[in-house]
Amino acid sequence: MINQIIIILSILSFITIGYLVKKQENQSISDFTISRNRLKWFPISAGISMTFTGGAALINMPSLGYTFSWYNLVDPIAVISGLLIVIFFIKQYREDNGVTISDLLSKVDRKLSILIGIITTVVFLLFIAAQFVALSKLLMPYFPSVNPIILTIIPSTLIFSYVFLGGFVSVTRTDIMQFFFIAFLFIIPVAYFFLFKEAHILKTNHTQPTFQAMPMNLIILLAFPLLYIPFSQDINIRAKSAVTKRQATLGVIWGGIFYSLIIISSTYIGITLAKNGIILDDTEKAFSTFFKEYYPHIGIIAIIATLAAIVSSLDSYSLNAISSMSNDILLKLNPFKEKKQKVFIKISAILVFILSLGIALFFNKVLTLILTALLIYISTLVPIAFGRKFKLPDSYIFTSSVLLIISIIVIELFKVELSPKAIIYPGLGVLFMISFLIIKRVKNN
């Protein structure tokens, strides 16, 4: 009963902060999505680290650490590398007047803008669905008598409501609160264990864990952030929201540091359990098992930390999905042009919630949803960025992207075995772009 009350109060605290800081009703998509030139480095760093952490980092990373030891560090290395690319191009992010990644990559072409908008919206829906699933799995053991669907819908609806009302302002403030939840309820307890308890426990244990070598496909998947982060809409809006270029750069750097600390701590948990000979029937229980074993009287703190991570990703990706659907799809479609932009936000919020909930109920796997989303994002946007870099006309970029999407659908429908897809799909897209680049040069000559 006490644990249930603590969980409910934690959820209510996030929602309360989201409502308290909301501003007047957003009249434009830009106001809803970005606080242009208003934020200093800390809100930016907290937002970046919390958005990219999510439930997967606290559930799947300990699991992978238990099996593969420090191979997990591929992920934070990729994140840091991706953020360094962001810093290199930070001026371009800030000087662009658009709202979304579609605006950044499509410029003025309507068809290409809608296509990129559809791609990014689908990806964000998958991210949101993954957090819905994670939220349901986290809460079910503590509310066994409540239907899992209801258990997902109620807190998710409340979270969506403050995102809808407050937009980026509410998301930013809750990110800060969630960052402190993670710092005090997760990183500090793990650091304390490392400094004062580990040596004593390991002295009494002579088990030699047998860690496996991580498969190359999984290493490639963990390296996704290297390409994903430079095209991340979350990075785009936070870079634009910084007061100055220097504050944006500091926010990106510290966001990467905070994120790396979380991943290192998560991985260390799994490794510690393996070193101490603790057998897990399900490696995804590594996170909760660690706290039950070594902090038995305050194990609930692990649940609250995970809850904070899930809610943080959920509200950030909800904001991104609503922004993409309203700005890149509804705003560009002729039947909707006469509508006020705040109407687009309302329609998008309803559609995003319904669609992502449907996906969550159909595909009940957190990591599968996240990795699928990353694969779609990288496979389609990397070739588009390549085409943009070499000044390929938007019509060619659009046609090349459509051909790539059709090719991927055909490959998946016929279940053609290709590995690793994370390299083959974007590589195929780049080949299409190169083909059109050759066509362009032939025509010009």
Steps between C-alpha positions, in 0.01 A plus 500: 500500500781741588679426172181567306458837673862596428459413133176696469651803676802488270282498188292785641814702572608482134152595384475786751828654384383460139180692575650765726749631245269496201467831321204648313340279237742450213372682192768370263687176446829684550393625845388149589825335387785739581595761761730677257805671659373461859677207668838474669720193493358303795138460378641403160736238649230359729260475206750328271612245759148421619348470152765258378500298824141377509388174650727294274820634656395394848346167400695374199849632577533309831373195315763537228769569760408178681558308176765694309689698766635837383411457132210733581742791493457499122177691570635798700805519269260524204289760683802715582624471141157600368491799735846609382360507146213713633746744658689526170177602323341688792498827304295343219241370748462841660488701176228285345158660551301179473335312782561134418760277337279501191541877478876458537532237224224584253524880483200612289402185309149402613505133392838432659395682817187285533699182432758582768216601731334161455830319564582697816144475630497121458836475678382714791182293525716189542707673768186603686354150469822358649462727803132397533610135513780578747259695721250214501766239584639718777168564672328161460677323792391780735141523375416134418124548528492781241459416131836567322327705231341728760831512684661636185221732387447697824857621569573538128191717450605724788853532360364577153276767648784708644701460180198614299435801726855610571699375202878530517493716814329228705720225357817695583403560862398140562832389342685689774295335773545156345874557473522553877287190559749294296803663664387449860306176470726317256847640433582587864390161645698315229806722563471439875488125442807519273699702754407333829330162448632327191844401632353336810239303302740384231749374762244245614432379146729290282271460200662580168226628266504388140420807297418456133645694207232734370381406146600746231137571407427612855814713509383674182156557651653651814707727275183642339516824702810605305273560199169554677600783731613751234156461339310494828212743516556528873854624442370738235246672725734517801783652297260766373363563850840586652566864589833498317712267292731451801209399726380257232846344476533467879154345518588242237832412668354460849198316362740242355690475830183454706370238258831310507495490882152346489600233245826417682308464828235281333762274342692475827187369673476203263873426520490506882215250514688266265823531702315412818350188347138616516291295257224679310213314332446816293796733446262797465449465876863596564413858592235416758698200630803717576299728727316210662833333580703797618238756603220272623333759722482774238462298180211723394753769407597292196138502383469877545826561312378285212163672507672838470701378200192362325289810556784723380532317168123472468431872531795600277409263217133594536601861441708398198224286350234769542734761350589282199142401424364854533787690333615255234177324403179683594640847434623393155177332387265721297175417687654620825670819385222729616495361851672676789822336611371432850232280339776295335659449842174372647429262211858373505499439875188283475632303202845449654355368823257258331753370245787453745273324749381266224859419404591435864213256545589313179882496536572438866883517483691807620838437338348375172295818462798725575742321268241489219443873540874570485542278193221683312635841599861434401418305183293784356645823639871427451457468120284815497774691686752361249290629211462836668877524560572451128228750400279244330165654394214432741304318229787253460536457875127433528500242219810328638345483848177349366699237310692416816182463707342277233818289487504456878131403505557240224804358681306470825186354337700229323710446814829533317783433744733800506750574772578744641194698394628804689772533236329350194181712507662844534772383259233413245347844549836668442544294180164629374613856578831445318306369198290817488812708552649338189175564309512866604857542379428326170204731439707808586769395253 
